[in-house]
Amino acid sequence: MVETVNIGEDLIQATVDYIVKPGKKDYSQTAVIFPNKRMGIYLRNKLNETIGTYYIPPRLFPIEGFISALFSLNFPGYTEIDDMTASFLVYRSMINIRDEDVMVLKPELFEQGYFQFFPWCLELMNALNEILREGCDLNRIPQSQFKKFVQLGDYFKNYKDFISLMPVVAKYYLKYLEEDNFATSSMKYWKINQLIETKSLILPDGISRYVLAGFNVLNKVEQRLFKLILSSDLTFKKFLINTEIKQISDSYSPFHLQDRTAADLGYNIEVPDNNLSWFDHSLDIEIYPTPNFEMEMMGIYRIIEKILEQEPELPLEKIGIVLPRSESLIPFVQAVCSRFDTNSVKFNISMGYPFKRTPVYQLIDSALNLRINLDSKGCLIISDFMNLLRHPYIRIMLSDYNSDDFTQLLAIIDEIVVAENMITSPYPDLKDKVLNYCKSNHLTPEFAILESIEEILLKPSTETFCNLCKYTKTILMKIKNRKKEFGYLFLDDYLTTAATALDQMVNFQKRYELELENYDISDGVGLLKYYLSKISIVLNGTPFEGIQVMGLMEYRGLKFKHLIVADVVEGILPENRKYDPILPNDIRKILNLRIYSEWEKLYEFGFFSAIMGAEKIYIFYPDYMNGQKTIRSRFIEKIFYQYKKQLDVDENSYTYYPQLKLTVSSPQPVNAVKTKPIKAMLQSPDYYFSPTSLEEYLTCPLKFYYHRILKIEQLQETLEEADALHTGNIIHRFLKEVYE
């Protein structure tokens, strides 16, 4: 039932080998279930290559798709809903919870309404989704005991009531979903789990063969579902594990995770009787520390350039690039992809990117900030107005006009604002000042631009939340209809993602007829911006065309000749999951949810299975990111440890431990010349060494030279809030001025 495919072998090919039979053309009775959509694309392609002629394909399901198919079969008539609607049902659950007919939570938490409570709703919804997806048995938790346990716990005060009510909220949440015939992804998992426990789950008709491939770890619902399939009387069922069999039982090995997965399904994997290490010492690995993130991107570009020069006939899809954090995607595209001729070197990008980091979000943020003050006070905040007009996408929106005229008008408004020290102004007054200025200086820009700005950005109604969403979408559509000639990167993806989210919000309000009493635009703006800040843009790319760029977990089961892994530092690989105030670890254990250490093992497996499935590996880690010192990942330390262990083995065992081709690349030493002015400065009685500067010198003399002597400051990303260094500097300056 459970079989292993060695990590160095091709899991896709092995899966196809189990499916395909000589001379057979009809595979409609076979179902293949796998972890993600990407693996399904590769399976379909490999099937086409193997069979070659017309055939009836098997049914291919990513696990989410299979759960959805089972849910539709067993619970017909449900409609899948978006996060806005789901979050409102969470809100409805909270305000209807009663304990012996007495409201448990303080009414003032809710008296301002859903819009103010929305950030809490999203947090609670995410926690509830995790509980339901794991198939938590809510009935087995005694509410009174659970509540007492939470009240005695050391949790954030504001979260205690919510934690104590979590099982009850989950029941209400499910109740409202079922009453409205609504479904979410997590609710589907929970309902399927209920059917498995009552032995009433109906599997799809016409399927007699199941192949389950590529799963590293399973949640509780998936375990129960796969055990049901594997224990059934079907003609054929196979669970394929892609692992390193040599030391799968070694708890230190990252592949031990799959030994547990097999055990959860009721199977033991036979391990060969040997003393081989789980780590393949014949791997060709190069590890590159870089001074900062920018140099890391440059290093990746150089590696790709070198590969293409040395192997001009190599298919581009044999090169894989792992970007473990989505925030690195756009810098990667700008620093790496843009340096190549896109006609000859293509990149297939298949990962998400936070919408909050896009220029479209910045445009929406500027437009909404402008409208808050305009609608509440009748005046423009000039700084907000100018920030909006300077956004590059505004030129797209106004592309019917001459760009030079728009630039001239911006310069005129700037000059008026500076001359009059203007902070606020009604728009008609500002427009009159511009016209008078132009007349007195004999300037003739196209004044229709001012009218268009007013019509698009200032006049539309924002009296209701629906109007606010429509106003925002109108701006985006003005840009979308004129974008072709500008060629901004991923602009169409940005606009489509934002427009879809805005449509969801409009439909949500229409569905529940939610109109705020005493509507305040700041309420609607806050909800709209918060919701948009939580969504991601999904870039699907074109499979089998170009260098493959994905997140770490998308590489499950895929093999490449060259694999480049970026950002291999602590906090990214493995991800630093912050303390969860709603589902802390002890609560997770009670609810039988995964804790952080289990996620860490999953990242470790993903990393080592990816590199051990490639022929040549390039690992990059920057010393600094966003101005902060980094620590190279424990995964790199594990590689070094395994390499060093090799030196101590018995010489007769060297046939089992071919030498690891490990190159640790670092820049050549640079000598700083002490010129006469520098010597004079250092020897001056007015010059002193602070403790920080001495620490810097001991850590890196060259950094001391650049920073303390040449006064070169490292470029830092502007933060939304002051960090510890800035806060400390402000306090020092304040105390100095007070006491002097």
Stockholm file with secondary structure:
# STOCKHOLM 1.0

chainA/1-740         MVETVNIGEDLIQATVDYIVKPGKKDYSQTAVIFPNKRMGIYLRNKLNETIGTYYIPPRLFPIEGFISALFSLNFPGYTEIDDMTASFLVYRSMINIRDEDVMVLKPELFEQGYFQFFPWCLELMNALNEILREGCDLNRIPQSQFKKFVQLGDYFKNYKDFISLMPVVAKYYLKYLEEDNFATSSMKYWKINQLIETKSLILPDGISRYVLAGFNVLNKVEQRLFKLILSSDLTFKKFLINTEIKQISDSYSPFHLQDRTAADLGYNIEVPDNNLSWFDHSLDIEIYPTPNFEMEMMGIYRIIEKILEQEPELPLEKIGIVLPRSESLIPFVQAVCSRFDTNSVKFNISMGYPFKRTPVYQLIDSALNLRINLDSKGCLIISDFMNLLRHPYIRIMLSDYNSDDFTQLLAIIDEIVVAENMITSPYPDLKDKVLNYCKSNHLTPEFAILESIEEILLKPSTETFCNLCKYTKTILMKIKNRKKEFGYLFLDDYLTTAATALDQMVNFQKRYELELENYDISDGVGLLKYYLSKISIVLNGTPFEGIQVMGLMEYRGLKFKHLIVADVVEGILPENRKYDPILPNDIRKILNLRIYSEWEKLYEFGFFSAIMGAEKIYIFYPDYMNGQKTIRSRFIEKIFYQYKKQLDVDENSYTYYPQLKLTVSSPQPVNAVKTKPIKAMLQSPDYYFSPTSLEEYLTCPLKFYYHRILKIEQLQETLEEADALHTGNIIHRFLKEVYE
#=GR chainA/1-740 SS CEEEEETTSCHHHHHHHHHCCTTCCBCTTEEEEESSHHHHHHHHHHHHHHHCSCCBCCEEEEHHHHHHHHHHHHSTTCEECCHHHHHHHHHHHHHTCEETTEESSCGGGTTTCHHHHHHHHHHHHHHHHHHHHTTCCGGGSCHHHHHHHHHHSCCCGGGHHHHHTHHHHHHHHHHHHHHTTEECHHHHHHHHHHHHHTTCCCCCTTCCEEEEECCSCCCHHHHHHHHHHHTSCCSEEEEEEEECGGGTTCTTSTTHHHHHHHHHTTCCCCCCSSCCCSSCTTCEEEEEEEEEHHHHHHHHHHHHHHHHHHCTTSCGGGEEEECSSGGGHHHHHHHTGGGSCTTTSCEEEEEEEEGGGSHHHHHHHHHHHHHHHHHHHSSEEHHHHHHHHHSHHHHHHTTTSCHHHHHHHHHHHHHHHHHHTCSEECHHHHHHHHHHHHHHTTCCCCTHHHHHHIIIIISSCCSSHHHHHHHHHHHHHHHHTTCTTTCCTTHHHHHHHHHHHHHHHHHHHHHHTCCCTTCCHHHHHHHHHHHHHTCEEEECCCTTSSEEEECGGGGTTCCCSEEEECCCBTBBTTBCCCCCSSSCHHHHHHHTCCCHHHHHHHHHHHHHHHHHTSSEEEEEEEEEETTEECCBCHHHHHHHHHHHHHHTSCGGGGGGSCCCEEEECCCCCCCCCCCHHHHHHHHSTTCCCCHHHHHHHHHCHHHHIIIIISCCCCCCCCCSSCCHHHHHHHHHHHHHHHHC
#=GC SS_cons         CEEEEETTSCHHHHHHHHHCCTTCCBCTTEEEEESSHHHHHHHHHHHHHHHCSCCBCCEEEEHHHHHHHHHHHHSTTCEECCHHHHHHHHHHHHHTCEETTEESSCGGGTTTCHHHHHHHHHHHHHHHHHHHHTTCCGGGSCHHHHHHHHHHSCCCGGGHHHHHTHHHHHHHHHHHHHHTTEECHHHHHHHHHHHHHTTCCCCCTTCCEEEEECCSCCCHHHHHHHHHHHTSCCSEEEEEEEECGGGTTCTTSTTHHHHHHHHHTTCCCCCCSSCCCSSCTTCEEEEEEEEEHHHHHHHHHHHHHHHHHHCTTSCGGGEEEECSSGGGHHHHHHHTGGGSCTTTSCEEEEEEEEGGGSHHHHHHHHHHHHHHHHHHHSSEEHHHHHHHHHSHHHHHHTTTSCHHHHHHHHHHHHHHHHHHTCSEECHHHHHHHHHHHHHHTTCCCCTHHHHHHIIIIISSCCSSHHHHHHHHHHHHHHHHTTCTTTCCTTHHHHHHHHHHHHHHHHHHHHHHTCCCTTCCHHHHHHHHHHHHHTCEEEECCCTTSSEEEECGGGGTTCCCSEEEECCCBTBBTTBCCCCCSSSCHHHHHHHTCCCHHHHHHHHHHHHHHHHHTSSEEEEEEEEEETTEECCBCHHHHHHHHHHHHHHTSCGGGGGGSCCCEEEECCCCCCCCCCCHHHHHHHHSTTCCCCHHHHHHHHHCHHHHIIIIISCCCCCCCCCSSCCHHHHHHHHHHHHHHHHC
//
